[in-house]
Amino acid sequence: MSVRVVSDDTQVPAHLARIHVSDITTSTNTADTFVKGKVVHKGPLVTLAEGNCILKSVITEEDSQSTQSITVVLFGALAKSFSQTVKQQDVVAASGFTVGKSPTFHKDGLHRCNLLLSEGGAALYVFGVPGPGSCPALTGSSTTVPGPAQAPKYVKLSELKDGTVVNVYGVALFFKQPYKSRGTDFCSCVKITDESEKEICCNIFCKKLADHPKVFQKGDIVRLHRVKVQLFDGAVTLVSSHGFSAATFDGAVGSAMEPRSSGRAVTVDEEGRRTVEELRFWASSRHLCSDSGGVSTPLSSTHPRLYFNLSCQLVAKAAVDATCTLLRVWDGTPCPHPLLRLEVDPATMEGLPSFGRKKEKLMADVLVYDNHAETARQLKPGVFLRIFNVRATMGSGRLPGQSCGGNQSEEEGRGDRGQLIFHLHGGTSYGRGIRVLPEDGPDVQEMKRAMAAFTEEEEDEGDVSDSELMEIWTTPPETLDEAELEVRSELDRPVLRSELRCDHCVRPVSLLELKQLGPGRIHHVRVQVTFYQPLRLYQALKLYCSTCSSIEDVPDDEDVSGIFCAGSLDSEPISPPPWTLCGLVDASGDPRRTVSVLLSSELVSEGKTRELIFISGSTLEEALRLTDQYQNVVPVRSCGGQLTLIDQSAPFLFRGKKRFYGCKRCSKVDLKEPNAEGVDVVDEKFIADAVGVELLKFVLLMKLQLQDDSDVLDVFLWGQNAELFFGVSAEEASANQEAQDSIRQIVESLCPPGGSAAEHPWLDLCVTAYQGEDGQNQTLYQVCHSAIIRPPPPEDHMT
């Protein structure tokens, strides 16, 4: 017997006892047992060598305490019969199976085991009602009639069990907008809690952006279906699994019971409504919605140096270059500072090109960079947005159409011509991202009222006169004298210049001459920068090993967070070395969630308790929080009974905002007792020696294309010469946003996006030519002993 239709459990052989999916392990005795569940996934029939067949399916057990899913793999004739007779959503029972480990449970979020069914011993029962004239033994077509759908069951966050797949409700405490992973999925993160006050981090992986939870602010109520529980060191994490779905509700008490979700229909029954209302009242009583987590700030309350969330309507957009997109937005409120208007090619602008003079003053330009630029380019003018972690800065009074206006420092914008502009920097730190708001949301309704009030006020003032229309639409006269044009140019465009920091007595040469002179020489050239790499400037920061000369990319926060999560999962109970003192610290704000710490007994005896700690079982977020209390934080785990670093791809040391990495090739990790005798300062070199790490150094590495009237030349800019060139150290750039902004502004001033060749400043540079080490007899070039001199802040030209 292979596949048979039955009407109920009474037709399953009486000697078979039902076993629940949650009770299945590789050591479970499955003789005389059966598993029952609904088919939620049915894969294709795959033909193997010699006519053998295999089929993979997933069944879900929904009538136990929590929802459980497991993969079923069928072989031979049983696979063929299953393919021909069983449909998705049919309820089936399987017996005579064996249990094997699932090689994909980390990826698909299903059970750790697979059920293996082969002909000769296994049997499959399909629950349904036979059609007229059909016989119990199936021959070709399915006769299953699905039963009524069962209401999903929800689990409290305090009752989660490792390895189970569950449905939960929770209040959002923290969230990170979806970002593109290195694979095919988008990733997002939300931390939730409920009346049990248990805080759970949920990691969501979905191919479609619309399938991620639409969390807009702290306090939103989140409903998650089919998330898998993972437990390690007392910390619980939820991960999206097969069949995942999400819905989000506004967290305000009394707000509409309208779920935010993707295009699929969302059903909220009476019990679900009651759960949402209870969570709203509970969150309100705990003031979980009272701070600024996710709440937007209107343009009327912005000021320079502010990082904030902006709710607005997109009026127009334009692609500035491959890594920058301009969004022109408004929210119906006037900004207290003049707003910088960026001039772009009208052919690239999508949306309304112009407005009335009063409405024009309410328009704000937001420059969106790097990974957010592609998202911005896909937005349609007219939609309402929330842009998270926008930065307000003062721009200069130069003609903004000559550059993308990006990342100008406050110092450059001081003066009577200073105007406010907004930036959304690359990366996902601090929840940076862009989300489209629903039209019926309270924030959108408030904006619409403000916009309607402004429109009525503008209409009351009457039509614009002919003279005003001429003032708006006509261009400046072409008869300005040269002296006035020169003054305007000097005021509007801060000119960068270069300075040689060498004593070489050589005459300047053209690039054509330089190429003909060969390697082993120093040259002075006068050139323009016409192109640079990498276009995403944060990728110019590298890690360099002075021992093996290797260069590595700096891991981003998502990679490091994943390393912490995996390291905690793989970690064994700590066996502390004799030279340490053990303890626990609260790193998450939840007294029930603690992190194991180890301290050097020698440092403690010398009164240096807070100068160095080793931590185990923490998340990246918790490690960063501990840097506020301890000067040096080293993440570790236990492996084979020995204490070791969490992973050599992750920072081995956190100090404030700085992170330190070790070389994978040259490090010989061996945690030993730090010898603090005669040591005044516990720094990164002292700690690297104590843990057996070869310290990596932050360096800047770029490739520039130079041009003069004779030729073009590709040159490298890196190491100390790059730091001299930009006036910023690589270590500063690794942890300081202002240093990163300074580099970005210099690069964009040297090579204005979309600008003509005449707008690229001329630079006097020192270039060295040398022989490449790849054995290809290639001459390479590097900029050296050259510095960019920034212009002083503009003076007040008002009389």
Disulfide bonds with the S-S distance in Angstrom:
none
